[in-house]
Amino acid sequence: MGLQNELETSHSFGEIIGKCKKMQQVFTEIQTAAAGDITVLIQGETGTGKELVAKAIHDNSLRKTGPFVPINCAAIPTELIESELFGNERGAFTGANERRIGQFEHANTGTLFLDEIGDMPPTLQAKLLRVLREREFQRIGGTSTISIDIRVLAATNWDLENAIRDGHFREDLYHRLAAFPITVPSLRDRREDIPILAHHFVKKYAAAVEKPILDISTDALQMLMQHDFRGNVRELENAIERAVLYETTDRLQPKNLPVHLTQKGSQASTSSPTDTTVILPLDEVERRAIIHALKVTGGNISAAAQALGIGRNTLYRKMEEHNLRP
């Protein structure tokens, strides 16, 4: 199946999941960016999946057979990041007992992903800009010029335009990196994706620990829908992974969600679905109706379709859309 057809018939792109309009736009932007070799700046809050976007671009590009090398600029001490990126020759500085190959060389013919680019020291920003322009550099302590053939993708949770005004980030580097900007929305801005994400993580982690958890209770899902998820998709995934470990039934229950979720949603957990102010997305209501019909009819497609007031082919199509099996 071609990439365009895959996008039109799926709610995912690589490991990224989402059916809302904002995420469908992100999928389109990934597809467009992957078709060329342009530098991409991926912006979004922590936990939104910026590295997954970068990986999806690489995996769908002409460089997909080359290496994908991620490096977190915020996780490396300032005094080591230049050596990490560009490498060093033996004796270049105290402790440099051997030649070190940097990540730029490791990424040759592939993609270098610079995560948290906003945390890069200003002195190194100038050197990075020069490498992006000239596609060549020297190892620390070296005299030989090394040419590279790489694509650079960068990501940040900073507002780099504010950082430029504050003098923390170079404007020329920003424009070099942001040739093709992609903004990944927060989970608060794509709340309708919470059910599909939650079900995906339940399936993933239930399979990992070999538990027969098939669904999420209405009350538990309502709690998830109410939460703001400041940690975004990563916070949701962690909450589901933890809940799966505690769950002893075939449906994820509210009591097994993290306390900060159950306290906020305590009112929803003690009320009926019709009493709550939280409205489930229409897709989720449809999914649950299909599951209920199949359960009542013992998996009889004809009977379930008749009970739902739709044709067999329509039911099969909707089951495929919701990733349900007879």
C-alpha positions in Angstrom: 0.0 0.0 0.0 1.3 3.4 -0.9 2.1 6.0 1.8 -0.8 8.2 0.8 -3.3 5.4 0.9 -1.9 4.3 4.2 -2.4 7.8 5.6 -6.0 7.9 4.4 -7.0 4.5 5.9 -5.1 4.6 9.2 -5.0 6.5 12.4 -1.3 6.0 12.8 1.9 7.0 11.2 4.8 4.7 12.4 4.4 4.7 16.1 2.4 7.9 16.2 -1.3 7.5 16.8 -4.1 10.1 16.3 -7.3 10.6 14.4 -8.0 14.3 15.2 -7.6 16.9 12.5 -4.4 18.4 14.1 -2.7 15.0 14.1 -3.8 14.2 10.6 -2.2 17.5 9.6 1.0 16.4 11.4 0.9 13.1 9.4 0.6 15.1 6.2 3.6 17.3 7.2 5.7 14.2 8.0 4.9 12.8 4.6 5.8 16.1 2.9 9.0 16.5 4.8 10.0 12.9 4.2 9.8 13.4 0.4 12.8 15.8 0.5 16.0 16.4 2.4 15.0 19.7 4.1 16.0 20.5 7.7 13.0 20.1 10.0 12.4 21.8 13.4 9.8 19.8 15.5 8.2 21.9 18.2 6.0 20.8 21.0 5.7 20.3 24.8 7.6 17.5 26.6 6.0 14.2 26.1 4.2 14.9 22.8 6.3 12.5 20.8 8.7 14.8 18.9 11.3 12.0 18.5 8.6 9.7 17.1 7.9 12.4 14.5 11.6 12.6 13.6 11.9 8.8 13.4 8.8 8.7 11.1 10.4 11.3 8.8 13.6 9.3 8.6 11.9 5.9 8.1 9.9 7.3 5.2 12.7 9.2 3.5 15.3 8.2 1.0 17.8 8.0 3.9 15.8 5.2 5.7 18.6 2.7 5.0 21.1 4.9 6.7 21.5 5.4 10.4 19.1 7.4 12.6 21.2 9.0 15.4 19.3 10.8 18.2 21.2 13.0 20.6 19.6 14.8 23.6 21.4 18.2 23.8 20.0 18.8 27.3 21.4 15.5 28.7 25.1 16.0 27.9 27.3 18.2 30.1 28.2 21.5 28.3 31.9 20.6 28.4 31.3 17.3 26.6 28.7 18.1 24.0 31.2 19.4 21.3 33.2 16.2 21.6 30.0 14.1 21.5 28.9 15.8 18.3 32.1 16.2 16.4 34.5 13.8 18.0 38.1 14.4 19.1 41.6 13.3 18.4 43.8 11.6 20.9 45.4 14.1 23.3 43.0 16.9 22.2 42.3 17.7 25.9 42.9 16.2 29.3 41.4 12.7 29.4 41.3 12.3 25.6 43.3 9.1 25.6 42.0 7.9 22.2 40.3 9.1 19.1 36.6 9.5 19.4 34.2 9.4 16.5 31.4 12.0 17.0 27.7 11.6 16.3 27.9 13.6 13.0 30.2 10.9 11.6 28.1 8.1 13.0 25.0 9.7 11.2 26.8 9.9 7.8 24.4 9.0 4.9 21.5 9.0 7.4 19.8 11.4 9.8 21.0 13.2 12.9 18.3 14.1 15.3 19.2 17.0 17.7 16.6 16.8 20.5 16.2 19.8 22.9 18.2 22.0 20.6 17.2 25.0 22.7 19.6 23.8 25.4 22.6 23.9 23.2 25.3 26.3 24.5 25.6 29.5 22.4 29.3 28.9 21.6 28.3 25.5 20.0 25.4 27.0 18.1 27.9 29.0 16.0 29.8 25.8 15.1 26.6 23.9 14.4 25.5 26.7 12.0 28.8 26.5 10.2 28.6 22.7 9.8 25.0 22.9 8.5 26.1 25.4 5.9 29.3 23.8 4.8 28.6 20.1 5.5 32.1 19.6 6.9 34.0 20.0 10.2 37.1 19.0 12.1 37.3 16.8 15.2 38.5 18.6 18.3 42.3 18.7 18.1 42.3 17.6 14.5 43.5 19.2 11.3 41.8 17.1 8.7 38.4 18.3 7.3 35.7 15.7 7.4 32.9 15.9 4.8 29.5 14.5 5.7 26.3 13.7 3.9 23.5 13.9 6.6 20.1 15.2 7.2 19.5 17.2 10.4 16.3 17.1 12.3 15.9 19.2 15.5 13.3 19.4 18.2 12.6 21.7 21.1 10.0 22.4 23.8 11.3 26.0 24.0 9.7 29.0 22.3 12.8 29.7 20.2 11.6 33.0 19.0 11.4 34.2 22.6 14.9 32.6 23.2 16.2 34.7 20.3 14.8 37.9 21.8 16.4 37.0 25.1 19.7 36.4 23.5 19.8 32.6 24.3 19.5 31.3 20.7 21.0 32.5 17.4 18.5 33.8 15.0 20.5 32.6 11.9 20.6 29.1 13.3 16.9 29.2 14.0 16.1 30.1 10.4 18.5 27.4 9.2 16.8 24.7 11.4 13.2 25.9 10.9 13.2 25.5 7.1 10.3 23.1 7.6 8.6 23.6 11.0 6.3 21.0 12.4 4.3 21.6 15.6 3.1 18.6 17.6 -0.1 19.5 19.6 -0.4 18.8 23.3 -2.7 16.1 24.4 -5.0 18.8 25.9 -5.5 20.1 22.4 -6.3 16.7 21.0 -8.4 15.3 23.8 -10.5 13.3 21.4 -7.5 11.1 20.8 -7.3 10.0 24.4 -9.5 6.9 23.9 -7.7 5.5 20.9 -4.3 6.2 22.6 -5.5 4.6 25.9 -6.8 1.5 24.1 -3.5 1.2 22.2 -1.5 1.3 25.4 -3.8 -1.1 27.2 -3.3 -3.6 24.3 0.4 -3.0 24.3 1.1 -3.5 28.0 -1.5 -6.2 28.6 0.3 -8.2 25.9 3.7 -7.5 27.5 2.6 -8.9 30.9 0.3 -11.6 29.3 -2.9 -10.3 30.9 -6.4 -10.7 29.3 -7.4 -7.0 29.6 -9.7 -6.3 26.7 -11.1 -2.9 27.4 -11.3 0.2 29.6 -14.2 0.8 31.9 -16.4 3.9 31.1 -15.5 5.5 34.5 -11.8 5.0 33.9 -12.0 6.4 30.4 -13.9 9.4 31.8 -11.2 10.1 34.3 -8.6 10.0 31.5 -10.7 12.4 29.4 -11.0 14.9 32.3 -7.3 15.0 33.0 -5.1 17.8 31.5 -2.0 15.5 31.0 0.7 18.2 31.4 3.1 15.4 30.6 1.1 14.7 27.4 1.1 11.2 25.7 4.1 10.1 27.8 2.1 10.7 31.0 -0.9 8.8 29.6 1.3 5.9 28.6 2.9 5.7 32.0 -0.5 5.8 33.7 -1.9 3.0 31.5 1.3 0.9 32.0 1.0 1.2 35.8 -2.7 0.5 35.8 -2.3 -2.7 33.7 0.1 -4.1 36.3 -2.5 -3.7 39.0 -5.5 -4.8 37.1 -7.1 -8.2 37.9 -10.2 -8.1 35.6 -10.6 -7.9 31.9 -11.4 -4.2 31.9 -9.2 -1.4 33.2 -10.8 0.0 36.4 -10.5 3.5 37.9 -9.0 2.3 41.1 -5.9 1.2 39.3 -5.1 4.6 37.7 -2.6 6.9 39.4 -3.9 8.7 42.5 -3.6 12.2 40.9 -6.0 11.0 38.2 -8.6 9.3 40.5 -8.7 12.3 42.9 -9.5 14.7 40.1 -12.0 12.3 38.6 -13.6 11.0 41.8 -16.9 12.6 41.1 -17.1 10.9 37.7 -16.2 7.5 39.2 -19.2 7.6 41.5 -21.7 8.7 39.0 -23.3 7.1 36.0 -22.1 8.0 32.5 -25.3 10.0 31.9 -24.7 12.1 35.0 -21.2 13.2 34.1 -20.4 16.4 32.2 -17.7 14.5 30.3 -18.9 13.6 26.8 -17.3 10.5 25.2 -16.2 11.0 21.6 -18.7 9.7 19.1 -16.2 7.2 17.7 -15.8 5.7 21.2 -19.5 5.5 21.7 -19.8 3.7 18.4 -16.9 1.3 19.3 -18.5 0.4 22.6 -21.9 -0.2 20.9 -20.3 -2.6 18.4 -18.4 -4.5 21.2 -21.7 -4.8 23.2 -23.6 -6.0 20.2 -21.0 -8.7 19.4 -20.9 -9.8 23.0 -24.7 -10.1 23.3 -24.9 -12.0 20.0 -22.0 -14.2 20.7 -20.0 -12.8 17.8 -22.7 -13.4 15.2 -22.0 -10.7 12.6 -25.5 -10.9 11.0 -27.3 -10.7 14.3 -25.1 -7.9 15.6 -25.5 -5.9 12.4 -29.3 -6.3 12.5 -29.4 -5.2 16.2 -27.3 -2.1 15.4 -29.5 -1.3 12.4 -26.7 -1.5 9.8 -25.6 -3.9 7.1 -23.1 -6.7 7.5 -20.5 -5.0 5.2 -20.9 -1.7 7.1 -20.4 -3.6 10.4 -17.2 -5.3 9.0 -15.9 -1.9 7.8 -16.6 -0.2 11.2 -15.0 -3.2 13.0 -11.9 -2.7 10.9 -11.9 1.1 11.6 -12.0 0.3 15.3 -9.5 -2.5 15.1 -12.1 -5.1 16.4 -12.2 -8.7 15.6 -15.3 -11.0 15.4 
